[in-house]
């Protein structure tokens, strides 16, 4: 076969040939014989159309030569094209003659719509193989291969059209490999199958001619554009309409040429063009100047360039589109304000993006820590105001500004004997044996950021006071709990305990500790 990419029509012919080859290897019945006739009729119809197209191709070359003022080199190309056309007609006429002889040998009528004898393998064998390899099949091989040799003068990649089984890559059965071209195609072959083989060979001849004429046409600057793909297309003003409003669209025909390979660009960048001749446009919409309704008007520009009549022809298109501003949804225990130097956890979603949401975060006035799940982020403020910036796949989505609250101080409670010490009425001396200072966080802060609301009294002093003077040396404790047995043994009714908190520390969400600047004292009367 000739080199180069094949059109859908040529691929279909090749597929028919494969089906034909497979059917030839089967024991045939009347139903299969009808399938052979269908293949033959289909190929014949296609061949008639290709023959007319090739005739028009020569006329197209002639018109281009005349347009170029009959330059000698172009006239020579036209002459070669006419020679290709004439040579093809001779081979096609020869194949038609073989068809007529087969019909006569099998007692069928030439040009009839139905055959009374669709099988008659013996008559086919006598006609095509002969008693001593002198049948029409051997002569046909020489005719076909002579034609392909002629076409090589124009299309160097053209291969022989009539192959023996050992040369044909489509023949894989070992039992068939020893057969020559005539035996492979016409031995034990019913009439309708033999006629289908002739139609297939005619299709290959016409395909070679098409390749040759296309090559010759390009030499005179003429490219034959056949728009063989026609379809309907609709373009709507909008795919989304509100109830009660009008839907508007335009419906029109589109056409493309399967043999043409256009080049395309999108906003000046090369665009990949598929085998169907269509450029696939896909890009991520970026934000723009959004109006009050959250819509930004944009456009993209495309070009389609084809080779037509020896010159590059470029078609330009500008397509407007609109970008809607995505709506961010921020979920948190509280988003009115963040807490200073705390791990404020937020979840930011953009429902309009769906699975395409690939968030990125940055902020001014805070450290940003990305979460393990999509949309999760932790902000650690270091100023009085924080602005969170959200993007997706590198495209900005929006920003949100937060006020920053100071961390509320914890409340220190003095616990004695399992109860809170009574600074007004007093506490029994024996109850102060076990004393504990508890740092209790603000309830709202603890609910919002429990991992940042962990407090501990880490140092305080206890002094037993009698009248206006200490009754014993001041004791210092480095943990919330204290054993005051020594105080109980020395205390008298009317004495008091003076407790002064020296240090309170807070553990944050990272497990780090920081000192809380605060003071607190207790005066507990002893009973």
Secondary structure, 3 states (H helix, E strand, C coil): CCCCCCCHHHHHHHHHHHHHHHHHCCCCCHHHHHHHHHHHHHHHHHHHHHHHHHHHHHHHHHHHHHHCCCCHHHHHHHHHHHHHHHHHHHHHHHHHHHHHHHHHHCCCCCCCCCCCCCCCHHHHHHHHCCCCCCCHHHHHHHHHHHHHHHHCCCCCCCCCCCCCHHHCCCCCCHHHCCCCHHHHHHCCCCHHHHHHHHHHHHHHHHHHHHHHHHHHHHHCCCCCCCCCEEEEEEEECCCCCCCCCCCCEEEEEEEECCCCCCEEEECCEEECECCCCCECCCCCCCCCCCCCCCEEEEEEEEEEEEEECCEEEEEEEEEEEEEECCCCEEECCCCCEEEECCCEEEEEECHHHHHHCCEEEEEECEEEEECCCCCEEEEEECCCEEEEEEEECCEEEEEEEEEEECCCCCEEEEEECCEECCCCCCECHHHHHEEEEEEECCHHHHHHCHHHCEEEEEEEEEEEEECCEECCCCEEECCCEEECHHHHHHCCCCCEEEEEEEEEEEECCCCCEEEECCCEEEEEEEC
